Amino acid sequence: MENENDGHPAHRGSGYDVVGSIATNVAEGFTMVAVGDLIVSRAVTKSQDFGFGAVVKILHDADVTFGNLEVNICDIRSFSGYPQAEYGGAYHLSLPEVGPDLKAMGFNIVGRANNHSLDWGVEGMRETSRVLDQSGIIHAGVGENLAQAGAARFLETARGRVALVSCATTFMPMARAGHPAGEAPGRPGLNALRLAKTIVVPPQMLDSLRQIRAVLPCHWPSGEDPNVVVIEGTTYKAGASAGASYEPNQRDIADILRNVRRGKQFSDFCILTNHGHEPDNCRQVVPNYEPSFAHRMIDAGADAYIGHGSHQLRGIEIYKGRPIFYGLGNFFEDDLGTPSGADMFDEYVKDPQVDTDAEVKVAEMAGTFTHPLFYESIVTVSRFELNQLAELRLYPIELGHSKRFANRGVPSLAPTQQAKAILERLQTLSKPFGTEIAIEDDIGVIRLRPSSLR
């Protein structure tokens, strides 16, 4: 008997008429492709990089193909906005043909909440939405207020309806969407998960920090925690393991949990995607708040948790039979978008009357982002049988690190030796989560055991 609510044959025998059910409810063979950041400035389906075609075929063979759109899309010749004083590290900008080109590659759903969502202001956010809508790509994570930015958006596929909720922990403060209050309208922007950061230091360092704080003006030490020192808004506490610790905003979590629950109630398969650079782009470690946050999202009904933002790979976990990707790196690193904006020239001590946008971009990438790790990643393919994740295949890709600036950043399948190195690194990163990755013919394979479904 078909489900009485919609008659979709994929829902037979699933019991999905119960509101709030968190069970996966897709037809046999449902496949999700997920990749990381889409930093792409131009149409590339006609690229001279012939290796790109093999990657596109993987994208096309899925029911839902997801990526994090980390650019604004508009035609600067007719654009009514301008580069913002607050921006996400660079003014990421793409030509209008990028929208239909992403659709031609196979992308049918993208996340929008990230630190570049409002590089070009509300006007850039709105124009990007218009291009994606015209291109037939579902998108979530930004909106005219927080309710819209946080809401699930839906993709119809032959094997089930897919919901996407998109949030970000790394964002510009003025980009955070807000609710209306009384006569004050809501604020356009992105769906934010605020994090309170604490720096953990060895106990003996706190005395030195107290001495530094004592010379600063406006300090009242009475009644404070002896194991905590606050200096200029930064909190330090004593601990055994030095590093950064994060406490997520509970109100933001409650909103995101509700949106995931609602997304699953109206769909067969729900994706929660989170964009964050914590603790920084130089490390492959997962921030301490994220595993419990990902687990809560899956407990609320998410069928997949997709993390991105670190621009390099992080580990994979299987939790209750659902995939958790803590960092999928870059799918594109084609950062050729122009113009750069005057602030970028100032940031890298360049003169817009003498230097070019490309020279600014090269200066921006110098140091961290020149490392080959940022040009290696994976395409993940999750296949579901009997409403359970049956197999996860990981295709290593490389983005042409050795190529000239104008040609690098477009993915192709990594050659054998490089593929092996990428997958072995991913094995190491995933081991703390109890995830075993086999390497078969240059492809990583995760096959679920019954214990992983508990």
C-alpha positions as CSV (number, residue, x, y, z in Angstrom):
1,M,0.0,0.0,0.0
2,E,1.3,3.4,-0.9
3,N,1.7,6.2,1.6
4,E,-1.7,8.0,1.8
5,N,0.0,11.4,2.1
6,D,1.6,11.5,-1.3
7,G,1.3,8.1,-3.1
8,H,5.0,8.0,-3.9
9,P,6.0,4.4,-4.6
10,A,9.3,4.9,-2.8
11,H,7.4,5.2,0.5
12,R,5.7,1.8,0.5
13,G,5.9,0.1,3.9
14,S,8.0,2.8,5.4
15,G,5.6,4.0,8.1
16,Y,6.4,7.6,7.2
17,D,2.8,8.7,7.9
18,V,4.0,9.3,11.5
19,V,5.0,13.0,11.8
20,G,8.5,13.3,13.2
21,S,9.8,10.0,12.0
22,I,13.6,10.2,11.6
23,A,13.9,7.1,9.4
24,T,15.5,7.4,6.0
25,N,12.7,6.9,3.5
26,V,14.2,6.6,0.0
27,A,13.8,4.2,-2.9
28,E,16.4,1.4,-3.5
29,G,19.7,2.6,-4.9
30,F,19.3,6.2,-3.8
31,T,22.7,7.9,-4.2
32,M,24.1,11.1,-2.8
33,V,27.2,12.8,-4.1
34,A,28.8,15.3,-1.7
35,V,31.8,17.5,-2.3
36,G,33.4,20.5,-0.5
37,D,33.8,24.1,-1.5
38,L,32.9,25.4,-4.9
39,I,35.2,28.3,-5.4
40,V,34.7,28.8,-9.1
41,S,34.6,32.0,-11.2
42,R,33.8,30.8,-14.7
43,A,32.1,28.1,-16.7
44,V,34.4,25.1,-16.9
45,T,32.4,22.3,-18.5
46,K,34.2,23.2,-21.7
47,S,37.5,23.4,-19.9
48,Q,40.7,22.3,-21.6
49,D,41.2,20.0,-18.7
50,F,40.0,16.7,-20.2
51,G,40.3,14.9,-16.9
52,F,37.4,16.9,-15.6
53,G,34.9,14.9,-17.7
54,A,35.5,11.8,-15.6
55,V,34.6,13.7,-12.4
56,V,31.5,15.2,-14.0
57,K,30.3,11.6,-14.8
58,I,30.4,10.8,-11.1
59,L,28.3,13.9,-10.3
60,H,25.7,13.0,-12.9
61,D,25.2,9.5,-11.7
62,A,23.7,10.5,-8.4
63,D,20.1,11.4,-7.3
64,V,21.3,14.4,-5.3
65,T,24.6,16.2,-5.9
66,F,25.7,18.7,-3.3
67,G,28.4,21.3,-3.0
68,N,29.1,24.4,-0.9
69,L,28.8,27.5,-3.1
70,E,31.4,29.9,-1.7
71,V,31.0,32.6,-4.3
72,N,28.6,35.3,-5.3
73,I,27.3,35.2,-8.9
74,C,26.6,38.4,-10.8
75,D,27.6,40.5,-13.8
76,I,29.7,43.4,-12.5
77,R,28.7,45.5,-15.5
78,S,25.1,45.7,-14.4
79,F,25.4,44.9,-10.7
80,S,23.8,47.5,-8.4
81,G,25.8,46.5,-5.2
82,Y,29.4,47.0,-4.2
83,P,32.2,45.2,-2.2
84,Q,31.5,45.3,1.5
85,A,33.8,46.7,4.2
86,E,33.4,43.3,5.9
87,Y,34.3,40.4,3.7
88,G,35.2,36.8,4.1
89,G,38.9,37.1,3.4
90,A,38.5,37.7,-0.4
91,Y,35.7,39.0,-2.6
92,H,34.7,35.8,-4.3
93,L,32.8,36.6,-7.5
94,S,31.6,34.5,-10.4
95,L,30.2,35.2,-13.9
96,P,26.5,34.6,-14.4
97,E,27.1,31.6,-16.6
98,V,28.5,29.7,-13.6
99,G,24.9,29.0,-12.5
100,P,23.8,27.0,-15.6
101,D,27.3,25.5,-15.8
102,L,27.0,24.1,-12.3
103,K,23.7,22.6,-13.3
104,A,25.2,21.1,-16.4
105,M,27.9,19.4,-14.2
106,G,25.2,17.7,-12.2
107,F,24.9,19.9,-9.1
108,N,21.2,20.2,-8.1
109,I,21.5,21.4,-4.5
110,V,24.0,23.8,-2.8
111,G,24.7,25.3,0.6
112,R,24.9,29.1,0.8
113,A,25.8,29.8,4.5
114,N,29.5,30.6,4.6
115,N,31.9,33.5,5.3
116,H,31.6,34.7,1.7
117,S,27.8,34.8,1.6
118,L,27.7,38.6,1.8
119,D,31.0,39.7,0.3
120,W,29.0,41.8,-2.2
121,G,26.3,42.7,0.3
122,V,22.6,41.9,0.3
123,E,22.5,42.8,-3.4
124,G,25.1,40.1,-4.2
125,M,23.2,37.5,-2.1
126,R,19.9,38.3,-3.9
127,E,21.5,38.2,-7.3
128,T,23.1,34.9,-6.6
129,S,19.8,33.5,-5.5
130,R,18.2,34.8,-8.7
131,V,20.8,33.0,-10.9
132,L,20.5,29.8,-9.0
133,D,16.7,29.8,-9.2
134,Q,16.9,30.4,-13.0
135,S,19.4,27.6,-13.2
136,G,17.1,25.1,-11.4
137,I,19.5,24.6,-8.5
138,I,18.0,24.3,-5.0
139,H,19.9,26.4,-2.4
140,A,19.6,27.0,1.4
141,G,21.4,29.0,4.1
142,V,20.6,32.6,3.3
143,G,17.5,34.7,3.2
144,E,15.7,37.9,3.9
145,N,15.5,37.1,7.6
146,L,16.7,34.3,9.9
147,A,13.5,32.2,9.4
148,Q,14.2,32.1,5.7
149,A,17.9,31.6,6.0
150,G,17.5,28.7,8.4
151,A,14.6,27.0,6.6
152,A,15.0,23.7,4.8
153,R,14.8,23.8,1.0
154,F,13.6,20.8,-1.0
155,L,14.7,18.9,-4.1
156,E,12.4,16.5,-5.8
157,T,14.1,13.3,-7.2
158,A,12.9,10.1,-8.6
159,R,14.0,8.2,-5.5
160,G,12.7,10.6,-2.8
161,R,12.4,14.2,-1.7
162,V,15.6,15.7,-0.3
163,A,15.7,18.5,2.2
164,L,18.8,20.8,2.8
165,V,19.5,22.9,5.9
166,S,22.6,25.0,5.7
167,C,24.4,26.8,8.5
168,A,27.9,28.3,9.2
169,T,30.1,28.8,12.2
170,T,32.5,31.0,10.3
171,F,31.0,34.2,9.0
172,M,31.3,38.0,9.1
173,P,29.3,39.4,12.1
174,M,27.3,41.7,9.8
175,A,26.3,38.8,7.6
176,R,24.3,37.0,10.3
177,A,20.5,37.0,9.6
178,G,18.1,38.1,12.2
179,H,14.5,37.8,13.3
180,P,12.1,40.7,13.2
181,A,11.2,42.2,16.6
182,G,8.3,44.5,17.1
183,E,8.4,47.1,14.4
184,A,12.0,46.3,13.5
185,P,12.1,44.1,10.4
186,G,14.3,41.0,10.2
187,R,17.8,41.3,8.9
188,P,18.9,39.6,5.6
189,G,21.8,37.3,5.8
190,L,23.0,33.8,6.6
191,N,22.0,31.0,9.0
192,A,24.6,31.3,11.8
193,L,25.8,28.9,14.5
194,R,27.7,31.2,16.9
195,L,30.6,29.8,18.8
196,A,32.1,31.1,22.0
197,K,35.9,30.5,21.7
198,T,38.2,29.7,24.7
199,I,41.9,29.3,24.5
200,V,43.1,26.4,26.7
201,V,46.6,26.8,28.1
202,P,48.8,25.0,30.6
203,P,47.9,26.1,34.2
204,Q,51.3,27.8,34.7
205,M,50.6,30.2,31.8
206,L,47.6,31.8,33.5
207,D,49.9,33.7,35.9
208,S,51.7,35.3,32.9
209,L,48.3,36.1,31.4
210,R,47.1,37.7,34.6
211,Q,50.2,39.9,34.6
212,I,49.5,41.0,31.1
213,R,45.9,41.8,32.0
214,A,46.9,43.8,35.1
215,V,48.6,46.5,33.0
216,L,45.5,47.0,30.8
217,P,42.9,49.7,31.8
218,C,39.4,49.0,33.1
219,H,40.1,45.7,34.9
220,W,38.1,44.6,37.9
221,P,39.3,41.2,39.0
222,S,37.0,40.7,42.0
223,G,34.7,37.6,42.0
224,E,36.3,36.0,38.9
225,D,37.0,32.3,38.3
226,P,40.6,31.7,39.3
227,N,41.0,29.2,36.4
228,V,39.9,31.8,33.7
229,V,41.5,35.0,32.4
230,V,39.8,37.3,29.9
231,I,42.0,39.7,27.9
232,E,40.5,42.1,25.4
233,G,37.5,39.8,24.9
234,T,39.5,36.6,24.5
235,T,38.9,34.0,27.2
236,Y,41.8,31.8,28.4
237,K,41.4,28.9,30.8
238,A,43.7,26.2,32.3
239,G,43.6,22.7,30.9
240,A,45.6,19.6,30.2
241,S,45.5,19.9,26.4
242,A,46.4,23.3,24.9
243,G,44.3,24.5,22.0
244,A,41.0,26.1,21.1
245,S,37.7,25.1,22.7
246,Y,34.3,26.1,21.4
247,E,30.9,26.4,23.0
248,P,28.0,26.6,20.5
249,N,25.2,29.1,21.2
250,Q,22.3,27.0,22.5
251,R,19.6,29.2,21.0
252,D,21.2,28.8,17.5
253,I,21.4,25.0,18.1
254,A,17.7,24.9,19.0
255,D,16.8,26.7,15.9
256,I,18.9,24.5,13.7
257,L,17.5,21.3,15.4
258,R,14.0,22.5,14.7
259,N,14.7,23.2,11.1
260,V,16.3,19.8,10.6
261,R,13.3,18.2,12.3
262,R,10.9,20.1,10.1
263,G,13.0,19.4,7.0
264,K,12.8,15.7,7.7
265,Q,9.1,15.8,8.4
266,F,8.6,17.2,4.8
267,S,11.1,15.0,3.0
268,D,12.5,11.5,2.7
269,F,16.2,12.4,3.1
270,C,17.6,15.4,5.0
271,I,21.0,16.9,4.7
272,L,22.6,19.2,7.3
273,T,25.6,21.1,6.1
274,N,27.9,23.3,8.2
275,H,30.6,25.7,7.0
276,G,33.4,26.4,9.5
277,H,37.2,27.2,9.5
278,E,37.6,26.3,13.2
279,P,40.2,25.9,14.6
280,D,41.9,27.2,11.5
281,N,42.8,26.3,7.9
282,C,46.2,24.9,8.8
283,R,45.0,21.9,10.8
284,Q,43.1,18.8,10.0
285,V,41.8,18.4,13.5
286,V,38.0,18.5,14.0
287,P,36.9,21.3,16.5
288,N,35.8,19.9,19.8
289,Y,32.2,21.1,19.5
290,E,31.5,19.4,16.2
291,P,31.1,15.6,16.8
292,S,28.4,16.1,19.4
293,F,26.7,18.8,17.2
294,A,26.8,16.4,14.2
295,H,25.3,13.6,16.4
296,R,22.5,15.8,17.6
297,M,21.6,16.7,14.0
298,I,21.4,13.1,13.0
299,D,19.4,12.3,16.1
300,A,17.0,15.0,15.0
301,G,16.5,13.5,11.6
302,A,19.5,14.4,9.4
303,D,20.5,11.5,7.1
304,A,23.9,13.1,6.3
305,Y,26.1,15.7,7.9
306,I,28.4,17.5,5.5
307,G,31.1,19.8,6.9
308,H,33.3,22.1,4.8
309,G,35.3,25.3,5.1
310,S,38.7,24.1,6.3
311,H,39.8,23.8,2.6
312,Q,41.4,20.4,3.3
313,L,40.3,17.0,4.2
314,R,39.2,16.0,7.7
315,G,37.9,12.6,9.0
316,I,34.8,10.7,8.2
317,E,32.5,9.1,10.8
318,I,29.5,6.7,10.5
319,Y,27.0,7.4,13.2
320,K,23.8,5.4,13.4
321,G,24.3,4.3,9.8
322,R,24.6,7.9,8.5
323,P,27.7,9.5,7.1
324,I,29.4,12.4,8.8
325,F,31.9,14.3,6.7
326,Y,33.9,16.6,8.9
327,G,35.7,18.3,6.1
328,L,35.5,17.7,2.3
329,G,38.2,20.2,1.3
330,N,37.9,22.0,-2.1
331,F,36.2,20.8,-5.1
332,F,37.1,23.9,-7.1
333,E,39.9,26.3,-6.3
334,D,39.4,28.4,-9.4
335,D,39.7,31.8,-7.8
336,L,39.9,34.0,-10.9
337,G,37.0,36.2,-10.1
338,T,37.4,40.0,-10.8
339,P,37.2,42.7,-9.6
340,S,39.0,42.2,-6.3
341,G,37.8,45.4,-4.6
342,A,39.9,48.2,-3.2
343,D,40.2,46.7,0.3
344,M,41.9,43.6,-1.1
345,F,44.5,45.8,-2.8
346,D,45.1,47.6,0.5
347,E,45.3,44.4,2.4
348,Y,48.1,43.1,0.3
349,V,49.8,46.5,-0.3
350,K,49.0,46.6,-4.0
351,D,48.1,49.7,-6.1
352,P,45.0,49.2,-8.3
353,Q,46.6,51.7,-10.8
354,V,49.7,49.6,-11.1
355,D,49.0,46.0,-10.0
356,T,46.4,43.6,-11.4
357,D,43.6,41.6,-9.7
358,A,45.6,38.4,-10.4
359,E,48.6,39.7,-8.6
360,V,46.4,40.5,-5.6
361,K,45.0,36.9,-5.7
362,V,48.5,35.4,-5.8
363,A,49.5,37.5,-2.8
364,E,46.3,36.4,-1.0
365,M,47.1,32.7,-1.7
366,A,50.8,33.0,-0.7
367,G,51.8,31.0,2.3
368,T,49.0,28.7,3.6
369,F,47.0,28.3,0.4
370,T,50.0,27.4,-1.8
371,H,50.4,24.1,0.0
372,P,49.5,21.0,-2.2
373,L,47.0,19.8,0.5
374,F,44.6,22.5,-0.5
375,Y,44.5,21.1,-4.0
376,E,43.7,17.5,-3.0
377,S,40.3,16.2,-2.0
378,I,37.6,13.6,-2.6
379,V,34.2,13.1,-4.3
380,T,32.0,11.1,-1.9
381,V,29.3,8.8,-3.2
382,S,26.9,7.4,-0.6
383,R,24.6,4.6,-1.7
384,F,21.5,3.5,0.3
385,E,19.8,0.1,0.2
386,L,16.8,-0.8,2.4
387,N,16.9,2.7,3.7
388,Q,20.4,2.2,5.2
389,L,23.7,3.4,4.0
390,A,25.1,0.4,2.3
391,E,28.4,1.7,0.8
392,L,30.4,4.9,0.7
393,R,32.9,5.3,-2.2
394,L,35.6,8.0,-2.1
395,Y,37.1,9.2,-5.3
396,P,40.4,11.1,-4.8
397,I,40.7,14.3,-6.9
398,E,43.5,16.8,-7.5
399,L,43.1,20.4,-8.6
400,G,46.2,21.0,-10.6
401,H,48.5,22.5,-8.0
402,S,51.4,22.5,-10.3
403,K,49.6,24.4,-13.1
404,R,49.9,28.1,-13.8
405,F,47.5,30.3,-11.8
406,A,45.0,30.8,-14.6
407,N,44.6,27.0,-15.2
408,R,44.7,25.5,-11.8
409,G,41.7,24.8,-9.5
410,V,39.6,22.4,-11.7
411,P,39.3,18.9,-10.4
412,S,40.3,15.7,-12.1
413,L,40.7,12.1,-10.8
414,A,44.0,11.8,-9.0
415,P,46.6,9.5,-10.6
416,T,47.4,6.2,-8.7
417,Q,50.3,7.3,-6.5
418,Q,48.6,10.6,-5.5
419,A,45.2,8.8,-5.0
420,K,46.9,6.4,-2.6
421,A,48.4,9.2,-0.6
422,I,45.1,11.0,-0.3
423,L,43.3,7.9,0.8
424,E,45.9,6.9,3.3
425,R,45.8,10.4,4.8
426,L,42.0,10.1,5.0
427,Q,42.3,6.6,6.7
428,T,44.5,8.2,9.4
429,L,42.1,11.1,9.9
430,S,39.1,8.8,10.1
431,K,40.6,6.2,12.4
432,P,39.8,8.1,15.7
433,F,36.1,7.9,14.7
434,G,36.3,4.1,14.3
435,T,36.0,4.3,10.5
436,E,37.7,1.7,8.3
437,I,38.5,2.7,4.7
438,A,39.6,0.1,2.2
439,I,41.5,1.1,-0.9
440,E,40.4,-0.7,-4.0
441,D,41.6,0.4,-7.5
442,D,42.4,4.0,-6.4
443,I,39.0,4.4,-4.7
444,G,38.3,4.4,-1.0
445,V,35.5,2.2,0.1
446,I,33.5,2.1,3.4
447,R,31.2,-0.8,3.8
448,L,28.9,-0.8,6.8
449,R,28.9,-3.5,9.4
450,P,25.8,-4.2,11.5
451,S,27.3,-2.6,14.6
452,S,27.6,0.7,12.8
453,L,23.8,0.9,12.4
454,R,23.1,0.8,16.2
